[in-house]
Amino acid sequence: MAAKPKLKFEEAMARLQEIVEKLESGEESLEDSMKLFEEGAKLSALCYETLDKAEQKITELTPLAADEECHEET
């Protein structure tokens, strides 16, 4: 079984928004609502992970950028 390609952050957020709208409408059956909720939970975890990695990268790069600015000023 081939693995699903990983969604881009923006794609995951768009799908998550669609799911929220469907769930808020109240028009889905209980079974469909549970499936949507499960998919939404997975997408939410994916988005959180992506944001966490981006934050870590920014934290790593911020001191490097500040150090480069100090060297350019001298």
C-alpha positions as semicolon CSV with decimal commas, in nm:
position;residue;x (nm);y (nm);z (nm)
1;M;0,000;0,000;0,000
2;A;0,150;0,333;-0,108
3;A;0,170;0,611;0,150
4;K;-0,043;0,919;0,093
5;P;0,157;1,224;-0,010
6;K;0,187;1,470;0,276
7;L;-0,042;1,769;0,237
8;K;0,102;2,117;0,233
9;F;0,010;2,330;0,535
10;E;-0,222;2,551;0,330
11;E;-0,402;2,250;0,182
12;A;-0,448;2,093;0,524
13;M;-0,585;2,420;0,665
14;A;-0,828;2,458;0,375
15;R;-0,956;2,102;0,421
16;L;-0,982;2,156;0,796
17;Q;-1,194;2,467;0,733
18;E;-1,422;2,264;0,504
19;I;-1,463;2,002;0,775
20;V;-1,544;2,262;1,039
21;E;-1,808;2,418;0,816
22;K;-1,967;2,078;0,747
23;L;-1,971;1,986;1,115
24;E;-2,112;2,324;1,216
25;S;-2,392;2,293;0,960
26;G;-2,529;1,993;1,146
27;E;-2,643;1,836;0,819
28;E;-2,408;1,535;0,832
29;S;-2,514;1,202;0,979
30;L;-2,357;1,093;1,306
31;E;-2,141;0,838;1,123
32;D;-2,021;1,096;0,868
33;S;-1,966;1,350;1,144
34;M;-1,744;1,105;1,331
35;K;-1,541;1,037;1,015
36;L;-1,505;1,410;0,952
37;F;-1,405;1,468;1,313
38;E;-1,138;1,198;1,289
39;E;-1,002;1,346;0,966
40;G;-1,007;1,692;1,121
41;A;-0,816;1,572;1,427
42;K;-0,545;1,425;1,202
43;L;-0,526;1,744;0,996
44;S;-0,509;1,954;1,310
45;A;-0,217;1,744;1,437
46;L;-0,043;1,780;1,100
47;C;-0,086;2,159;1,105
48;Y;0,036;2,182;1,465
49;E;0,343;1,973;1,380
50;T;0,418;2,189;1,076
51;L;0,387;2,511;1,277
52;D;0,600;2,369;1,557
53;K;0,877;2,280;1,312
54;A;0,858;2,627;1,156
55;E;0,883;2,787;1,500
56;Q;1,187;2,573;1,586
57;K;1,354;2,671;1,259
58;I;1,287;3,042;1,321
59;T;1,425;3,008;1,673
60;E;1,740;2,849;1,532
61;L;1,785;3,112;1,260
62;T;1,709;3,422;1,466
63;P;2,041;3,427;1,656
64;L;2,227;3,362;1,330
65;A;2,056;3,657;1,160
66;A;2,126;3,885;1,458
67;D;2,491;3,776;1,458
68;E;2,523;3,850;1,086
69;E;2,376;4,198;1,137
70;C;2,630;4,270;1,411
71;H;2,917;4,170;1,179
72;E;2,782;4,387;0,896
73;E;2,763;4,696;1,119
74;T;3,127;4,675;1,229
